[in-house]
Amino acid sequence: MAVSTAHGIKQHILALCAQDLRAQLEKWQDYLRFEKQVSHHTQRAYFSDITHFITFMHEHIGGAPSLATLSDAKIRDFRAWLSRKAIDGTSNASRARSLSGIKNLLRWLDKNGIAHNAAISNMRSPKLPHKLPKPLQEQQTFNLLESAGLLEKKDWIGARNNALLTLLYGCGLRISEALDLNIGDIPVATNQLRVRGKGNKERITPIIPAIRHSIDQYLSLCPYDTGKGAPLFKGARGDRLNQGVAQKALRDLRAVLGLPETATPHALRHSFATHLLQNGANLREIQELLGHASLSTTQRYTELNATELINIYKNAHPRA
């Protein structure tokens, strides 16, 4: 089953490959989508990385790369590819992700007895800077939610934006998790929302009254289908709201409100975790609510909290 080019590796890129590699790439795409069930965001990232790698290898070897090309690729070939990305201005984090995508493909080929590359396991990812989450302050968050529909001409779209941002902050959802919800996913009899996150893992998060109120208000104004199977958040034409549209709406809004560039949909998830921690929530509880597989990922918020305390100390203590 070949993957639709709307979400997969484009046909003109597949055409650069030898036939044996082209066939396996289509099977790998199906594996990611249907068996592994990675998120749409991860799919796009992996397919973009493979597209760049295939294009590079086609130029690098002066012909169509095949399974034998991938098997015989040396460390210097992978380094040359990453160097090209660096010259093009790709950040260390993006190059590390790109290498991860190539490793995923090669591991899949190896696991299925199709091809084996001896060099890729010795490739180290570019060093990543230690970055802390960048949440909004509580008052900034409240101002953002109250002004969510400020720039929209249609009331229902303004109500939609308010419901979306309230859900992101109130439940700590990823933007992809929120946009994947259908109306029927919002519970009627309980106050617990089931969320399907990374790796198709399910978690439960409470729905507070403010979230339910904002969603109810939005649905009462929405001019499109509000049946259980319909997307919860809809675009202007009634289809599922596109992530890029939601992100642009927030970019425009933060410019008007004077918020920093770090005020993104994901920053609301960071704000959710940080504000819970600042108000006494347990780290394990926050881990469960965020759906983090490892506690070490959640512990970044304790480091952030400690940094803020140090800054407060320096600014407030008479002898600091």
C-alpha positions in Angstrom: 0.0 0.0 0.0 1.7 3.2 -1.1 1.4 6.3 1.1 -0.4 9.3 -0.2 2.1 11.9 -1.4 0.1 14.5 0.7 1.8 13.2 3.8 4.6 11.0 2.5 7.8 11.3 0.5 7.0 13.0 -2.7 6.9 11.0 -5.9 9.5 13.2 -7.6 11.9 12.3 -4.8 11.1 8.6 -5.0 11.9 8.8 -8.7 15.5 9.7 -7.8 15.9 6.3 -6.1 16.7 2.9 -7.6 13.6 0.6 -7.8 14.6 -1.6 -4.9 15.0 1.4 -2.5 11.8 3.1 -3.8 9.8 0.0 -2.9 11.2 -0.3 0.6 10.7 3.4 1.3 7.0 3.1 0.5 6.8 0.1 2.9 8.7 2.0 5.6 6.2 4.9 5.3 3.3 2.4 5.7 5.1 1.0 8.8 5.4 4.4 10.4 1.8 5.4 9.7 -0.1 2.2 10.3 2.0 0.0 12.5 4.1 2.4 14.5 1.3 5.0 14.3 3.7 8.0 14.8 2.1 11.4 14.9 1.6 13.5 11.7 4.3 15.9 12.9 6.8 13.0 13.2 5.8 11.6 9.8 6.4 15.0 8.2 9.8 15.4 9.9 11.0 11.9 9.0 9.8 12.2 5.4 11.4 15.7 5.1 14.7 14.3 6.4 14.7 11.3 4.0 13.8 13.6 1.1 16.9 15.8 1.9 19.1 12.7 2.4 18.0 11.1 -0.9 18.5 14.3 -2.8 22.0 14.7 -1.3 23.0 11.1 -2.0 21.8 11.4 -5.6 24.2 14.3 -6.1 26.9 12.8 -3.9 27.2 9.5 -5.9 26.1 11.0 -9.3 23.2 8.6 -9.7 20.2 6.9 -8.3 20.8 5.7 -4.7 19.8 2.0 -4.1 19.7 -0.3 -1.1 23.3 -1.2 -1.8 24.1 2.6 -1.6 22.6 2.8 1.9 24.3 -0.4 3.0 27.7 0.8 1.8 27.4 4.4 3.1 30.4 5.3 5.3 30.6 7.7 8.2 32.2 10.3 5.9 29.1 10.2 3.7 26.7 10.8 6.6 29.0 13.6 7.9 29.1 15.2 4.5 25.3 15.2 4.4 25.1 16.8 7.9 27.7 19.3 6.9 25.6 20.3 3.9 22.6 20.9 6.2 24.8 23.0 8.5 26.0 25.1 5.6 22.4 25.6 4.7 21.8 27.0 8.1 20.1 24.0 9.8 20.4 24.1 13.6 22.1 21.4 15.7 18.7 20.4 17.0 17.3 19.9 13.5 20.4 18.1 12.3 20.1 15.7 15.3 16.5 15.1 14.4 17.4 14.5 10.8 20.0 11.9 11.8 17.5 10.2 14.0 15.1 9.9 11.0 17.9 8.2 8.9 18.7 5.9 11.7 15.1 4.9 12.1 15.0 3.9 8.4 18.2 2.0 8.5 17.2 0.2 11.7 13.9 -0.8 10.0 15.8 -2.1 7.0 18.2 -4.0 9.2 15.4 -5.5 11.4 13.6 -6.8 8.3 16.7 -8.3 6.8 16.7 -6.0 3.9 19.9 -4.0 4.3 22.6 -3.4 6.9 24.7 -0.4 7.4 27.7 -0.9 9.7 28.6 2.8 10.0 25.4 4.5 11.2 25.7 3.2 14.8 29.0 5.1 15.2 27.4 8.4 14.1 27.0 10.8 17.0 24.3 13.4 17.0 25.3 17.1 17.1 25.6 18.5 20.6 22.4 20.2 21.7 22.4 23.2 24.0 20.8 22.8 27.4 17.4 24.5 27.0 14.8 25.1 29.7 11.1 25.3 28.9 9.9 28.9 28.4 6.5 29.2 30.0 4.4 32.4 30.2 3.7 34.1 33.5 0.3 33.4 35.0 -1.0 36.9 34.2 0.4 36.7 30.7 -1.5 33.4 30.2 -4.8 34.8 31.5 -4.4 37.9 29.3 -3.8 35.6 26.3 -6.9 33.5 27.0 -9.1 36.5 27.5 -8.0 38.1 24.3 -8.0 34.9 22.1 -10.7 36.1 19.8 -9.5 39.7 19.6 -8.4 39.7 16.0 -11.1 37.5 14.5 -14.0 39.0 12.5 -16.3 36.0 13.0 -17.5 35.3 16.6 -17.4 31.5 16.2 -13.7 31.6 15.2 -12.9 33.8 18.1 -14.7 31.4 20.4 -12.9 28.5 18.8 -9.5 30.1 19.4 -10.5 30.7 23.1 -11.6 27.1 23.5 -8.4 25.8 21.9 -6.0 27.9 24.0 -8.0 27.2 27.1 -7.8 23.5 26.5 -4.0 23.6 25.8 -3.4 25.5 29.0 -6.0 23.8 31.1 -5.0 20.2 30.2 -1.4 20.7 29.1 -2.0 19.2 25.7 0.2 19.3 22.7 -1.3 21.2 19.8 -1.4 18.0 17.7 -3.3 16.2 20.5 -5.9 18.9 20.7 -6.4 19.2 17.0 -6.8 15.4 16.7 -9.8 15.4 19.0 -13.4 14.8 17.8 -16.4 16.2 19.4 -17.3 12.8 20.8 -14.0 12.7 22.7 -15.2 15.4 25.0 -16.9 13.5 27.9 -20.4 14.3 28.9 -20.9 12.3 32.1 -17.4 12.7 33.6 -14.7 15.3 33.9 -11.9 13.2 32.5 -10.6 13.6 29.0 -8.8 10.6 27.3 -5.9 11.9 25.2 -3.9 9.9 22.7 -0.3 11.2 22.7 3.1 10.2 21.4 3.6 6.6 20.5 -0.2 6.2 20.5 -0.1 6.2 24.3 -3.3 7.1 26.1 -3.5 9.2 29.2 -6.3 10.8 31.3 -6.5 14.5 32.2 -9.2 16.3 34.1 -11.4 18.9 32.4 -12.0 21.8 34.7 -15.2 23.9 34.3 -13.5 26.7 32.5 -12.5 24.4 29.7 -16.0 22.8 29.4 -17.6 26.3 29.4 -15.3 27.6 26.6 -15.9 24.5 24.4 -19.6 24.6 24.9 -19.7 28.3 24.0 -17.6 27.6 20.9 -19.8 24.7 19.8 -23.0 26.7 20.3 -21.7 29.3 17.7 -20.0 26.8 15.3 -21.9 26.8 12.0 -20.7 23.4 10.9 -21.4 19.8 11.9 -21.2 19.2 15.6 -21.9 15.5 15.6 -19.8 13.2 17.7 -17.6 12.1 14.8 -16.9 15.6 13.6 -13.5 17.3 14.4 -13.7 19.4 17.6 -11.7 22.3 16.2 -12.7 23.3 12.7 -11.1 25.6 10.1 -13.0 28.4 8.3 -14.4 25.9 5.8 -15.5 23.4 8.3 -12.7 20.8 8.0 -10.3 19.9 10.7 -8.3 23.0 11.9 -4.8 23.0 10.4 -1.9 23.3 12.9 -0.3 26.1 10.9 -3.5 28.2 11.0 -3.7 27.9 14.8 0.0 28.8 15.2 -0.4 31.9 13.0 -3.4 33.1 15.0 -1.3 33.0 18.1 1.6 34.7 16.5 -0.6 37.6 15.4 -2.2 37.8 18.9 1.1 37.8 20.8 2.3 40.7 18.6 -0.8 42.8 19.6 -0.5 41.8 23.3 3.3 42.4 23.4 4.1 38.9 24.4 7.5 37.3 23.7 8.2 35.2 20.6 8.3 32.2 22.8 4.5 32.5 23.3 3.6 29.5 21.2 0.9 26.8 21.6 3.5 24.6 23.1 4.4 27.3 25.6 0.9 26.9 27.1 1.8 23.3 27.8 5.0 24.4 29.5 2.9 27.0 31.4 0.5 24.4 32.5 3.3 22.3 34.1 5.2 25.2 35.5 2.2 26.8 37.2 1.1 23.5 38.7 4.6 23.0 40.1 4.7 26.5 41.5 1.4 26.0 43.2 2.4 22.7 44.9 1.7 19.9 42.5 3.7 16.7 42.8 6.2 16.0 40.0 4.9 12.5 39.4 1.4 13.8 39.0 2.6 16.4 36.5 4.4 13.6 34.6 1.2 11.6 34.3 -0.8 14.7 33.2 1.8 15.5 30.5 2.2 11.9 29.4 6.0 12.0 29.7 7.5 8.5 29.5 10.4 9.5 31.7 10.4 11.5 34.9 13.7 13.2 33.8 11.8 15.0 31.1 9.4 16.4 33.6 12.2 17.4 35.9 13.2 20.2 33.6 10.4 22.2 35.2 12.0 21.8 38.7 15.2 23.3 37.2 13.2 26.1 35.8 11.6 26.8 39.1 15.0 26.8 40.9 16.3 29.3 38.3 13.3 31.6 39.0 13.9 31.3 42.7 17.5 32.3 42.3 16.6 35.4 40.2 14.0 36.4 42.8 16.6 36.0 45.6 19.1 38.1 43.7 16.6 40.8 43.1 15.0 40.8 46.5 17.7 39.9 49.1 19.4 43.0 50.6 22.9 41.3 50.5 22.5 39.5 47.1 
